[in-house]
Structures are given as C-alpha cells and as structure tokens.
Amino acid sequence: MADQTIRLTLNVSDTQTTGAEELSILTQQLREELLNTDVKEVSFICEDNAPEDSRAVDPVTLGTLLVAFAASGGVFTTLINTLQAWLSRDEKHSITLEGEDGSKITIT
C-alpha cells in the first residue's frame, strides 16, 4: 500500500520588517534545511497573478514554500522539529503551515 502524500503550504512571516531580499535568502536557507530531511519535495510557489508592471526579481511568492511528505514514518514530527530549530535561530520570524483543507497552524 502506497503512503499518502501530505502537502502543506509553508509561509515565513516576521514580527519586524524584513526586506524582500532578506526574506528570499531566509526562505532559500529554510528550503535547503528541509531538503535534508525525509520530505519528498520542497518547492517555491509561483505567483501566477503578478501585475505586468511589477518589479519582482522572480515570479515566486516570497516566503512561501510547498512541502510534500509521506503521511507515515514520522516525517511530520521531523518537519516540525526542523522548523522549530530554524526559528530558534531567528526569533523575529514565525511560520504558518496551511493544509490543503485550509487548516492552519503557526509556529513561533
């Protein structure tokens, strides 16, 4: 029987003002850390509706990742532990996880 795959949208936000470049770097660093766990996929979410005259550096939504992992095997616990460790190094940020069903949890 194949494992069910869970997909969560992960959004990094801050309690202080973080510039777009810093948020982009932080999101890339978090992605690299998550890729070192047992998750199946960590990808950037593209912004489909960017205005034509926007000055965005790239078409991704800053601070947002899509994480996919198996529903079994303790991967969710590893994911949460990794996020908590990442947040402990920079207390001005929080991470909101949103499931496909719209349920949300915020880790600070």
Stockholm file with secondary structure:
# STOCKHOLM 1.0

chainA/1-108         MADQTIRLTLNVSDTQTTGAEELSILTQQLREELLNTDVKEVSFICEDNAPEDSRAVDPVTLGTLLVAFAASGGVFTTLINTLQAWLSRDEKHSITLEGEDGSKITIT
#=GR chainA/1-108 SS CCCCEEEEEEEEEESSCCCHHHHHHHHHHHHHHHHTTTCSEEEEEECTTCCTTCCCSSSEEEEEEEEEEESSTTHHHHHHHHHHHHHHTCTTEEEEEEETTSCEEEEC
#=GC SS_cons         CCCCEEEEEEEEEESSCCCHHHHHHHHHHHHHHHHTTTCSEEEEEECTTCCTTCCCSSSEEEEEEEEEEESSTTHHHHHHHHHHHHHHTCTTEEEEEEETTSCEEEEC
//
